[in-house]
Structures are given as C-alpha cells and as structure tokens.
Amino acid sequence: MSAPTPPAVKAIKDQWNQSYVYTVAGSNTVYRRIVGGLSWSWPGARSPSCALCVMGEERDKDFPTGQHKLHVLFESMARGVEDLLNTAAMISDVMKCQSWSTPLDAPEMVRVQQWTRDRSQRRLPRLQLTSPASVDFMVLHNLALKRTSTHKTLFFGDKSLAAMQYVSVLNEDFYRPVRIFPHIAACLYALSILDMRSPGQSVKSEPNLPAEGGY
C-alpha cells in the first residue's frame, strides 16, 4: 500500500496585519492556523504504528457557535520514530504546518533529540515541537465531544484513522493514557493546541522555515 500524499497548502500574507492565512489545494476554505500532533507507538498501544495528524482551524467563525471550525487535513502512520519525524518534516514544508504537539517528557524524545542533531549537522529544517495543552484522555475527549455532539465544528473526514480507532474505545479507556490509541492521541494533541491555546500563544515563524531553537 502506498503512503498517502499530503495536500499542498499555500500561505498568503495578510497585508493589513502581516499574519499568514492558508488555503488547501482544491478547497476554498481559508485557515488561520495549521498544526500537527505526533504520537509514538509503545508496548501497551492498541496500534503498532506511530501516528501523526494535521489539523486546520478556519479563519472565519461559525455563526451559530462563535467557534472556528476545525478540520483534520491529513493523517499518516510510520513504524518507527525516525520515519514519523521524516514524514512530519516533509509535511511541515508541503502543508505549512506551524508546529507539532507531542509530550516532551516522553521516552521517545531521546531519539527525537538525536534526529534533531543529525538534521542540524546536515543543515536541514527541524521540527518546532510543543507540549499538548493536556495529555488527559478524558479532558481531550471532552474537547472533541463538545465539537461533535450538537452543532458539529470538528470534522475528521472520510476514512479518518482516528475516527476509525475511536470505535474501539471503551468507557474505561478514557481513564487510561491517551497514547494507548496513537491515531486518536495525535489528533487530540493537535486539537488541544487549537482549542486551549490562543493564536497569540502559537509558534510565530515564517512558513516553510525552521524555527531557531526548535527540536
């Protein structure tokens, strides 16, 4: 099976406030933020693969709710940490993903830091990583539930890996580590940034360029 191809994203600079907005190829939707989530596989996980998710936040507010609609723009998986990081680096370029959310205290960060050093020595762009606003499965699930239970403002899309994995989640699983479900975790980490942190708290860097000091 061939790997999915991420859609191309175009960054457009707003001449009034000097910020960027983003459009995805084949769509008229305009996004004000595009962020990603990374989740690693581990022995207790329900999936053998590491996972990533890219989520976009619409620029304009939804009239009935006053919220910005969120869309899962891309999902992928990889067998290992380095493979996932290489995929994320490619997606950061193609999709103008501004930052990636993942627990920075995870054991896998040792390998992430080595990957970063290797990229730095080769003068290649690195990833801008940030901790999710929460790693509590119930807290993160409630964010998704609020956006999908009544007036829908979170859209996973057709054949979403996270949506398919959600089917296997039991009630008691919400009291376990979210990383048990890598595809769900990757999407919820991204969701936590968009829902629990304002754009002013987001990473400020030129699209397509590595942020200095980032992993």
Secondary structure, 3 states (H helix, E strand, C coil): CCCCCCCCEEEEECCCCCCEEEEECCCCCEEEEEEEEEECCCCCCCCCCEEEEEEEEEEEECCCCCCEEEEEEEEEEECCHHHHHHHHHHHHHHHCCCCEECCCCCCCHHHHHHHHHHHHHCCCCCCCEECCCCCCHHHHHHHHHHHHCCCCCEECCCCCHHHHHHCCCCHHHHHCCHHHCHHHHHHHHHHHHHHHCCHHHCCCCCCCCCCCCCC
